[in-house]
């Protein structure tokens, strides 16, 4: 599903009158979650899931087929964990 199709789905699901309103709602949600994660705050939506920012440790390794090695730095990455309600609905196919 691309963004335009998702906007139409949100419009129908949320009873928005226009696609612009639906897209505005999506933008507001994603911006709010992003802001919370940047501030290292967790976002939990009961029945849907939770978003959080976690520290991903740096690593070092070797490029296959060469003698080159690489290292990566520690960094914060976003994570999503699906809630029970979402898991159950997806499993049931509804």
N, C-alpha and C positions, 0 to 999 in steps of 0.2 A: 504494500500500500504506500503510495507516495503522499506528499504533503497535501496536495489538492484533494485527494480522495479522503484523507484523514480529516481535513477541514469540513468536508461535506458530512462525514459521519458524525463529527462533533455537533454540527449544526442540527442534524436530525435528532441526535440523542439528547441534546441540551435544550431543545426547543428555541434555538436562536432564530431570529427573523432573517438575518442575512449572513452570508459567508464572512463578511468583514467582522461581525460581532463574534462569530465562532473563532476566527483566526486571532482576534484580540484576546479572547479567553485563553487560547492555547499559548499565546506569547506571554501573557501574564503568569500563567502557571509555570512555564519553563523558566522564566526570568526569576520568579520567586524561589524555585528550587535551586537554581544556579547560585543566587545570592546567599541562600542558607548554606550551601555546600562550601562556597568560598569562605564563609565565616566559620567553617568547621562545625556547623550545627546539623543534626540529623533531622530528616523529615519523615515522619511516620504517618501513613494513611491506613487506618485500621481496615482490614479486609482486602486492601489493595497491595500494599507493600511498603518498604522503607528505602529511602535514599540516604546514603552517608558517604563521607569522604574518608578514605583510609590511606595510610602511608604505605607506598609500595617501595620496598627496599631495592637499592641499586644492585646490579649484578655484573659479573664479568664472564666473558666467554670467548670462544674461538670461532672464527668464521670458517665454515666447512670448506675443505679443499685448499686452504691457504694457511700461512703461518700468522696471519693477522689476528689480533685479539681486540676486544672492545670492553668497555665498562660503561654502565649507565648510572646515573645519579639517583638518589632517593627522591621520590616525588609523591604528591598527593594525587589520588585518582578517585573518580566517582564510582560508587557501587550501588546496585539495586538488588534488593532481596524481595522476591514476591511473597505476598501474604497468603494465608490459608484460603481466603475467599477467592482470590484470583486463581490460585492453583487448582482449586476444586472446580471452578467454572470452566477453565481451559481443559481440564481432564474430562469433564462431562461433555465438552463440545458445544456449550450453550453460550 
